[in-house]
Amino acid sequence: MTTTDWILDLALILVVLRQIRESRIDTIFLIVPLALTGYVAHKYLTPIPTAGNDLLLIGAFAAIGTVLGVAGGLTTRVRVAEGHAFVRAGFAAASLWVLGMGGRLAFVYWTEHGGTRTLGRFSEQHHITSGQAWASALILMVLAEVVTRIGTVLIRAEVAKRAVRNTGFGAGNGAGALGGSGSAADRARVGV
């Protein structure tokens, strides 16, 4: 891995870790993770191999990323105050994000420090045709995790905003929460 690869991976981990402190959903919330993953996808996803079981591997990793992203989005606390949505990644959301991003980083580190032969044997036995198939699988896993987490959080934020508008709860006092550490009473008040 190059220094740039390390920086990109660590930056993606920091994206959610910085949300441990509550932050407003804004343009930065969207642009930073999407720009980072877009750059990584552009750099590493050419070409996507399709021989043997390459697409099966890539699809499986993308599915894992999707599950991690949706789970991370569902475990992120979403709150509405004064018409704006705020997010806060709790322990579960941050752990899922670090599991996905850190797992990818650990896998790459392992392959570069002694795991290449084992990975080669596994690939041969399972008809995975190249290292590019693994690279594509890992990148699409990250891309799926980022996009589905952001999408899940945005959908939940919109649901919370509508609930606040429709019930009047939170108008003027800034309270309306979904998920994370919000109580059942809070969720009931905002209609979710």
Accessible surface in RSA format (square Angstrom, percent):
REM  Atomic radii and reference values for relative SASA: ProtOr
REM  Chains: A
REM  Algorithm: Lee & Richards
REM  Probe-radius: 1.40
REM  Slices: 20
REM RES _ NUM      All-atoms   Total-Side   Main-Chain    Non-polar    All polar
REM                ABS   REL    ABS   REL    ABS   REL    ABS   REL    ABS   REL
RES MET A   1    52.42  27.1   7.19   4.8  45.23 107.7  12.86  10.9  39.57  52.4
RES THR A   2    77.46  55.1  70.03  71.0   7.43  17.7  77.25 103.8   0.21   0.3
RES THR A   3   101.93  72.5  93.78  95.1   8.15  19.4  59.00  79.3  42.93  64.9
RES THR A   4    60.21  42.8  58.98  59.8   1.24   2.9  24.68  33.2  35.53  53.7
RES ASP A   5    17.81  12.5  15.53  15.5   2.28   5.4   6.54  15.4  11.26  11.2
RES TRP A   6    88.34  35.4  88.34  42.8   0.00   0.0  74.20  39.6  14.14  22.9
RES ILE A   7   106.95  60.9 104.27  77.7   2.68   6.5 106.03  76.4   0.91   2.5
RES LEU A   8    17.00   9.5  17.00  12.2   0.00   0.0  17.00  11.9   0.00   0.0
RES ASP A   9     8.53   6.0   7.90   7.9   0.64   1.5   1.30   3.0   7.24   7.2
RES LEU A  10    85.11  47.4  84.72  60.6   0.39   1.0  84.72  59.5   0.39   1.0
RES ALA A  11    28.54  26.2  23.18  35.8   5.36  12.2  26.14  36.8   2.40   6.4
RES LEU A  12     2.29   1.3   2.29   1.6   0.00   0.0   2.29   1.6   0.00   0.0
RES ILE A  13    20.43  11.6  20.43  15.2   0.00   0.0  20.43  14.7   0.00   0.0
RES LEU A  14   106.75  59.5 106.38  76.1   0.37   0.9 106.61  74.9   0.14   0.4
RES VAL A  15    10.46   6.9   8.75   7.9   1.71   4.1  10.23   8.9   0.24   0.6
RES VAL A  16     0.05   0.0   0.05   0.0   0.00   0.0   0.05   0.0   0.00   0.0
RES LEU A  17    60.82  33.9  52.26  37.4   8.56  21.5  52.63  37.0   8.19  22.0
RES ARG A  18   112.34  47.2  94.00  47.9  18.34  43.7  64.21  87.8  48.13  29.2
RES GLN A  19     2.09   1.2   2.09   1.5   0.00   0.0   0.00   0.0   2.09   1.6
RES ILE A  20    81.55  46.4  79.18  59.0   2.37   5.7  79.18  57.0   2.37   6.4
RES ARG A  21   198.31  83.3 190.79  97.3   7.52  17.9  80.13 109.5 118.18  71.6
RES GLU A  22    56.07  32.2  38.13  28.8  17.94  42.7  16.52  32.0  39.55  32.3
RES SER A  23    23.54  19.9  17.67  23.6   5.87  13.5  23.09  49.2   0.45   0.6
RES ARG A  24   110.67  46.5 102.22  52.1   8.46  20.1  25.09  34.3  85.59  51.9
RES ILE A  25    28.71  16.3  14.07  10.5  14.64  35.3  14.07  10.1  14.64  39.7
RES ASP A  26    64.27  45.0  52.68  52.4  11.59  27.4  30.63  72.1  33.64  33.5
RES THR A  27    85.00  60.5  80.71  81.8   4.29  10.2  47.53  63.8  37.47  56.6
RES ILE A  28    95.67  54.4  95.65  71.3   0.02   0.1  95.65  68.9   0.02   0.1
RES PHE A  29     3.48   1.7   1.65   1.0   1.83   4.8   2.53   1.5   0.96   2.7
RES LEU A  30    55.46  30.9  55.46  39.7   0.00   0.0  55.46  39.0   0.00   0.0
RES ILE A  31    92.88  52.9  90.05  67.1   2.84   6.8  92.82  66.8   0.06   0.2
RES VAL A  32    54.38  35.8  51.46  46.6   2.92   7.0  54.27  47.2   0.11   0.3
RES PRO A  33     5.28   3.8   5.28   4.8   0.00   0.0   5.28   4.4   0.00   0.0
RES LEU A  34    71.33  39.7  64.47  46.1   6.86  17.3  64.85  45.5   6.49  17.5
RES ALA A  35    56.66  52.1  40.70  62.8  15.96  36.3  51.53  72.6   5.13  13.6
RES LEU A  36    34.45  19.2  33.50  24.0   0.96   2.4  34.41  24.2   0.04   0.1
RES THR A  37     2.42   1.7   1.30   1.3   1.12   2.7   1.37   1.8   1.06   1.6
RES GLY A  38    34.38  42.4   0.00   N/A  34.38  42.4  29.64  81.4   4.74  10.6
RES TYR A  39   106.06  49.5  98.34  56.0   7.73  20.1  76.35  57.4  29.72  36.6
RES VAL A  40     6.13   4.0   6.13   5.6   0.00   0.0   6.13   5.3   0.00   0.0
RES ALA A  41    15.23  14.0  13.43  20.7   1.80   4.1  14.03  19.8   1.21   3.2
RES HIS A  42   150.06  82.0 132.16  91.9  17.90  45.8  89.41  92.1  60.65  70.6
RES LYS A  43    82.65  40.3  54.94  33.7  27.71  66.0  51.63  46.5  31.02  33.0
RES TYR A  44    57.12  26.7  52.20  29.7   4.92  12.8  53.22  40.0   3.90   4.8
RES LEU A  45    29.78  16.6  19.29  13.8  10.49  26.4  19.83  13.9   9.95  26.8
RES THR A  46   104.02  74.0  86.15  87.3  17.87  42.6  72.92  98.0  31.10  47.0
RES PRO A  47   103.43  75.4  99.08  90.3   4.35  15.8 103.43  85.4   0.00   0.0
RES ILE A  48    70.89  40.3  54.40  40.5  16.50  39.8  54.40  39.2  16.50  44.8
RES PRO A  49    20.59  15.0  12.64  11.5   7.95  28.9  20.59  17.0   0.00   0.0
RES THR A  50    93.60  66.6  73.26  74.3  20.34  48.5  40.06  53.8  53.54  80.9
RES ALA A  51    56.94  52.4  46.74  72.1  10.20  23.2  56.41  79.4   0.53   1.4
RES GLY A  52    57.50  70.9   0.00   N/A  57.50  70.9  22.34  61.3  35.17  78.8
RES ASN A  53    53.94  37.2  52.44  50.7   1.50   3.6   5.02  12.1  48.92  47.3
RES ASP A  54     0.00   0.0   0.00   0.0   0.00   0.0   0.00   0.0   0.00   0.0
RES LEU A  55    95.40  53.1  88.50  63.3   6.90  17.4  88.82  62.4   6.57  17.7
RES LEU A  56   128.58  71.6 120.42  86.2   8.16  20.5 125.63  88.2   2.95   7.9
RES LEU A  57    18.12  10.1  12.75   9.1   5.37  13.5  17.46  12.3   0.66   1.8
RES ILE A  58     9.87   5.6   9.87   7.4   0.00   0.0   9.87   7.1   0.00   0.0
RES GLY A  59    38.31  47.2   0.00   N/A  38.31  47.2  32.79  90.0   5.52  12.4
RES ALA A  60    49.95  45.9  39.22  60.5  10.73  24.4  47.40  66.7   2.55   6.8
RES PHE A  61    37.11  18.6  37.11  23.0   0.00   0.0  37.11  22.5   0.00   0.0
RES ALA A  62    26.01  23.9  25.83  39.9   0.17   0.4  26.01  36.6   0.00   0.0
RES ALA A  63    54.94  50.5  47.88  73.9   7.06  16.1  54.16  76.3   0.78   2.1
RES ILE A  64    84.88  48.3  82.21  61.2   2.68   6.5  84.70  61.0   0.18   0.5
RES GLY A  65     0.00   0.0   0.00   N/A   0.00   0.0   0.00   0.0   0.00   0.0
RES THR A  66    52.96  37.7  52.96  53.7   0.00   0.0  39.40  52.9  13.56  20.5
RES VAL A  67   101.85  67.0  97.55  88.3   4.30  10.4 101.02  87.8   0.83   2.2
RES LEU A  68    18.20  10.1  17.17  12.3   1.02   2.6  17.17  12.1   1.02   2.8
RES GLY A  69     0.35   0.4   0.00   N/A   0.35   0.4   0.35   1.0   0.00   0.0
RES VAL A  70    56.53  37.2  56.53  51.2   0.00   0.0  56.53  49.1   0.00   0.0
RES ALA A  71    31.28  28.8  26.88  41.5   4.40  10.0  30.87  43.5   0.40   1.1
RES GLY A  72     2.17   2.7   0.00   N/A   2.17   2.7   2.17   5.9   0.00   0.0
RES GLY A  73     0.00   0.0   0.00   N/A   0.00   0.0   0.00   0.0   0.00   0.0
RES LEU A  74   100.23  55.8  88.50  63.3  11.73  29.5  88.50  62.2  11.73  31.6
RES THR A  75    46.01  32.7  39.14  39.7   6.87  16.4  41.89  56.3   4.12   6.2
RES THR A  76     0.00   0.0   0.00   0.0   0.00   0.0   0.00   0.0   0.00   0.0
RES ARG A  77    42.98  18.0  42.38  21.6   0.61   1.5   6.45   8.8  36.54  22.1
RES VAL A  78     0.00   0.0   0.00   0.0   0.00   0.0   0.00   0.0   0.00   0.0
RES ARG A  79    53.43  22.4  53.38  27.2   0.05   0.1  15.49  21.2  37.93  23.0
RES VAL A  80     2.80   1.8   2.06   1.9   0.74   1.8   2.06   1.8   0.74   2.0
RES ALA A  81    13.84  12.7  12.32  19.0   1.53   3.5  12.90  18.2   0.95   2.5
RES GLU A  82   140.36  80.6 112.23  84.9  28.13  67.0  42.13  81.5  98.23  80.2
RES GLY A  83    53.01  65.4   0.00   N/A  53.01  65.4  33.83  92.9  19.17  42.9
RES HIS A  84    71.85  39.3  71.13  49.4   0.72   1.8  39.36  40.6  32.49  37.8
RES ALA A  85     3.49   3.2   1.12   1.7   2.37   5.4   1.12   1.6   2.37   6.3
RES PHE A  86    43.98  22.0  43.62  27.0   0.37   1.0  43.62  26.4   0.37   1.0
RES VAL A  87     0.28   0.2   0.00   0.0   0.28   0.7   0.28   0.2   0.00   0.0
RES ARG A  88    94.52  39.7  93.97  47.9   0.55   1.3  13.92  19.0  80.60  48.8
RES ALA A  89     0.05   0.0   0.00   0.0   0.05   0.1   0.00   0.0   0.05   0.1
RES GLY A  90    25.74  31.7   0.00   N/A  25.74  31.7  25.10  68.9   0.64   1.4
RES PHE A  91   177.53  88.8 161.37 100.0  16.16  42.0 167.13 101.3  10.40  29.8
RES ALA A  92    49.16  45.2  41.99  64.8   7.17  16.3  46.42  65.4   2.74   7.3
RES ALA A  93     0.34   0.3   0.00   0.0   0.34   0.8   0.00   0.0   0.34   0.9
RES ALA A  94     8.58   7.9   8.38  12.9   0.20   0.5   8.58  12.1   0.00   0.0
RES SER A  95    44.77  37.8  34.31  45.8  10.45  24.1  34.14  72.7  10.63  14.9
RES LEU A  96    41.04  22.9  40.52  29.0   0.51   1.3  40.97  28.8   0.07   0.2
RES TRP A  97     5.98   2.4   4.97   2.4   1.02   2.4   5.56   3.0   0.42   0.7
RES VAL A  98    57.06  37.5  56.17  50.9   0.89   2.1  56.17  48.8   0.89   2.4
RES LEU A  99   112.30  62.5 102.60  73.4   9.70  24.4 109.31  76.8   2.99   8.0
RES GLY A 100     0.57   0.7   0.00   N/A   0.57   0.7   0.22   0.6   0.35   0.8
RES MET A 101     4.44   2.3   3.03   2.0   1.40   3.3   1.35   1.2   3.08   4.1
RES GLY A 102    19.88  24.5   0.00   N/A  19.88  24.5  15.70  43.1   4.18   9.4
RES GLY A 103    35.20  43.4   0.00   N/A  35.20  43.4  28.31  77.7   6.89  15.4
RES ARG A 104    21.88   9.2  20.15  10.3   1.74   4.1   3.49   4.8  18.40  11.1
RES LEU A 105    19.81  11.0  19.81  14.2   0.00   0.0  19.81  13.9   0.00   0.0
RES ALA A 106    61.28  56.3  51.02  78.7  10.27  23.4  58.35  82.2   2.94   7.8
RES PHE A 107    46.84  23.4  41.41  25.6   5.43  14.1  46.41  28.1   0.43   1.2
RES VAL A 108    24.71  16.3  24.54  22.2   0.17   0.4  24.71  21.5   0.00   0.0
RES TYR A 109   105.36  49.2 105.06  59.8   0.30   0.8  66.46  49.9  38.90  48.0
RES TRP A 110   101.39  40.7  97.87  47.4   3.52   8.3  77.74  41.4  23.66  38.4
RES THR A 111    21.42  15.2  20.09  20.4   1.33   3.2  10.90  14.6  10.52  15.9
RES GLU A 112    88.40  50.8  54.95  41.6  33.45  79.7  35.44  68.6  52.96  43.2
RES HIS A 113   113.57  62.1  79.62  55.3  33.95  86.9  62.28  64.2  51.29  59.7
RES GLY A 114    70.76  87.3   0.00   N/A  70.76  87.3  40.90 112.2  29.86  66.9
RES GLY A 115     0.49   0.6   0.00   N/A   0.49   0.6   0.49   1.3   0.00   0.0
RES THR A 116    89.90  63.9  88.19  89.4   1.71   4.1  73.55  98.8  16.35  24.7
RES ARG A 117   193.56  81.3 185.37  94.5   8.20  19.5  64.58  88.3 128.99  78.2
RES THR A 118    65.48  46.6  64.76  65.7   0.72   1.7  44.36  59.6  21.11  31.9
RES LEU A 119    26.51  14.8  25.79  18.4   0.72   1.8  26.51  18.6   0.00   0.0
RES GLY A 120    38.07  46.9   0.00   N/A  38.07  46.9  32.96  90.4   5.11  11.4
RES ARG A 121   135.34  56.8 132.13  67.4   3.20   7.6  64.49  88.1  70.85  42.9
RES PHE A 122    85.32  42.7  83.83  51.9   1.48   3.9  84.66  51.3   0.66   1.9
RES SER A 123    13.49  11.4  13.49  18.0   0.00   0.0  11.53  24.5   1.97   2.8
RES GLU A 124   140.09  80.4 123.92  93.7  16.18  38.5  47.09  91.1  93.00  75.9
RES GLN A 125   125.89  70.4  99.14  72.5  26.75  63.7  40.59  86.4  85.31  64.7
RES HIS A 126    80.59  44.0  78.13  54.3   2.46   6.3  52.27  53.9  28.32  33.0
RES HIS A 127   119.52  65.3 111.68  77.6   7.84  20.1  73.90  76.2  45.62  53.1
RES ILE A 128    14.75   8.4   5.81   4.3   8.94  21.6   5.86   4.2   8.89  24.1
RES THR A 129    76.19  54.2  39.91  40.5  36.29  86.5  43.40  58.3  32.79  49.6
RES SER A 130    45.37  38.3  32.45  43.3  12.92  29.8  43.47  92.6   1.91   2.7
RES GLY A 131    55.71  68.7   0.00   N/A  55.71  68.7  37.36 102.5  18.35  41.1
RES GLN A 132    53.39  29.9  46.24  33.8   7.14  17.0  21.86  46.5  31.53  23.9
RES ALA A 133     0.00   0.0   0.00   0.0   0.00   0.0   0.00   0.0   0.00   0.0
RES TRP A 134    20.37   8.2  20.37   9.9   0.00   0.0  20.37  10.9   0.00   0.0
RES ALA A 135    31.04  28.5  24.98  38.6   6.06  13.8  30.36  42.8   0.68   1.8
RES SER A 136     0.00   0.0   0.00   0.0   0.00   0.0   0.00   0.0   0.00   0.0
RES ALA A 137     0.00   0.0   0.00   0.0   0.00   0.0   0.00   0.0   0.00   0.0
RES LEU A 138    10.37   5.8  10.37   7.4   0.00   0.0  10.37   7.3   0.00   0.0
RES ILE A 139     5.31   3.0   4.95   3.7   0.35   0.9   4.95   3.6   0.35   1.0
RES LEU A 140    37.91  21.1  36.82  26.3   1.08   2.7  36.82  25.9   1.08   2.9
RES MET A 141    18.43   9.5  18.43  12.2   0.00   0.0  15.77  13.4   2.67   3.5
RES VAL A 142     4.28   2.8   4.21   3.8   0.06   0.2   4.28   3.7   0.00   0.0
RES LEU A 143    49.26  27.4  49.24  35.2   0.02   0.1  49.24  34.6   0.02   0.1
RES ALA A 144    17.78  16.3  10.02  15.5   7.76  17.7  16.73  23.6   1.05   2.8
RES GLU A 145     1.52   0.9   1.52   1.2   0.00   0.0   0.14   0.3   1.39   1.1
RES VAL A 146     0.69   0.5   0.58   0.5   0.11   0.3   0.69   0.6   0.00   0.0
RES VAL A 147    74.01  48.7  71.18  64.4   2.83   6.8  71.79  62.4   2.22   6.0
RES THR A 148    32.76  23.3  27.48  27.9   5.27  12.6  32.35  43.5   0.41   0.6
RES ARG A 149     5.30   2.2   5.30   2.7   0.00   0.0   1.47   2.0   3.83   2.3
RES ILE A 150    10.57   6.0  10.57   7.9   0.00   0.0  10.57   7.6   0.00   0.0
RES GLY A 151    26.09  32.2   0.00   N/A  26.09  32.2  26.02  71.4   0.07   0.2
RES THR A 152    18.72  13.3  15.13  15.3   3.58   8.5   9.26  12.4   9.45  14.3
RES VAL A 153     0.00   0.0   0.00   0.0   0.00   0.0   0.00   0.0   0.00   0.0
RES LEU A 154    62.84  35.0  57.71  41.3   5.13  12.9  58.01  40.7   4.83  13.0
RES ILE A 155   118.85  67.6 115.54  86.1   3.31   8.0 118.70  85.5   0.15   0.4
RES ARG A 156    26.77  11.2  26.27  13.4   0.50   1.2  14.89  20.4  11.88   7.2
RES ALA A 157     5.17   4.7   5.17   8.0   0.00   0.0   5.17   7.3   0.00   0.0
RES GLU A 158    65.31  37.5  64.31  48.7   1.00   2.4  30.99  59.9  34.32  28.0
RES VAL A 159    61.55  40.5  59.29  53.7   2.27   5.5  60.59  52.6   0.97   2.6
RES ALA A 160     0.00   0.0   0.00   0.0   0.00   0.0   0.00   0.0   0.00   0.0
RES LYS A 161    57.87  28.2  56.65  34.8   1.22   2.9   9.30   8.4  48.58  51.7
RES ARG A 162   137.01  57.5 136.71  69.7   0.30   0.7  32.26  44.1 104.75  63.5
RES ALA A 163    12.21  11.2   5.68   8.8   6.53  14.8  11.44  16.1   0.77   2.0
RES VAL A 164    16.63  10.9  15.92  14.4   0.70   1.7  15.92  13.8   0.70   1.9
RES ARG A 165   153.44  64.4 121.67  62.0  31.77  75.6  74.54 101.9  78.90  47.8
RES ASN A 166   126.60  87.3  89.37  86.4  37.23  89.6  25.90  62.3 100.70  97.3
RES THR A 167    74.64  53.1  37.42  37.9  37.22  88.7  45.50  61.1  29.14  44.1
RES GLY A 168    41.82  51.6   0.00   N/A  41.82  51.6  28.60  78.5  13.22  29.6
RES PHE A 169    39.03  19.5  31.42  19.5   7.61  19.8  39.01  23.7   0.02   0.1
RES GLY A 170     5.77   7.1   0.00   N/A   5.77   7.1   0.64   1.8   5.13  11.5
RES ALA A 171    80.33  73.9  48.46  74.8  31.87  72.5  58.24  82.0  22.09  58.5
RES GLY A 172    78.80  97.2   0.00   N/A  78.80  97.2  40.08 110.0  38.73  86.7
RES ASN A 173   107.26  74.0  74.63  72.1  32.63  78.6  41.51  99.9  65.75  63.6
RES GLY A 174    11.33  14.0   0.00   N/A  11.33  14.0   6.24  17.1   5.09  11.4
RES ALA A 175    40.06  36.8  37.37  57.7   2.70   6.1  40.06  56.4   0.00   0.0
RES GLY A 176     3.25   4.0   0.00   N/A   3.25   4.0   0.42   1.1   2.83   6.3
RES ALA A 177     3.18   2.9   2.88   4.4   0.30   0.7   2.88   4.1   0.30   0.8
RES LEU A 178     8.88   4.9   8.88   6.4   0.00   0.0   8.88   6.2   0.00   0.0
RES GLY A 179    15.36  18.9   0.00   N/A  15.36  18.9  14.26  39.1   1.10   2.5
RES GLY A 180    47.77  58.9   0.00   N/A  47.77  58.9  17.48  48.0  30.29  67.8
RES SER A 181    88.55  74.8  52.79  70.5  35.75  82.4  52.62 112.1  35.93  50.3
RES GLY A 182     9.26  11.4   0.00   N/A   9.26  11.4   2.43   6.7   6.82  15.3
RES SER A 183    56.08  47.4  45.66  60.9  10.42  24.0  50.22 106.9   5.86   8.2
RES ALA A 184    71.47  65.7  60.84  93.9  10.63  24.2  61.84  87.1   9.63  25.5
RES ALA A 185    52.54  48.3  41.98  64.8  10.56  24.0  49.53  69.8   3.01   8.0
RES ASP A 186    36.08  25.3  36.08  35.9   0.00   0.0   3.47   8.2  32.61  32.5
RES ARG A 187    78.86  33.1  78.86  40.2   0.00   0.0  20.42  27.9  58.44  35.4
RES ALA A 188    75.16  69.1  49.72  76.7  25.44  57.9  58.21  82.0  16.95  44.9
RES ARG A 189   117.36  49.3 104.42  53.2  12.95  30.8  46.35  63.3  71.01  43.0
RES VAL A 190     0.00   0.0   0.00   0.0   0.00   0.0   0.00   0.0   0.00   0.0
RES GLY A 191    59.59  73.5   0.00   N/A  59.59  73.5  27.04  74.2  32.54  72.9
RES VAL A 192    77.59  51.1  34.66  31.4  42.94 103.5  64.82  56.3  12.77  34.6
END  Absolute sums over single chains surface
CHAIN  1 A     9701.7       7858.3       1843.5       6683.0       3018.7
END  Absolute sums over all chains
TOTAL          9701.7       7858.3       1843.5       6683.0       3018.7
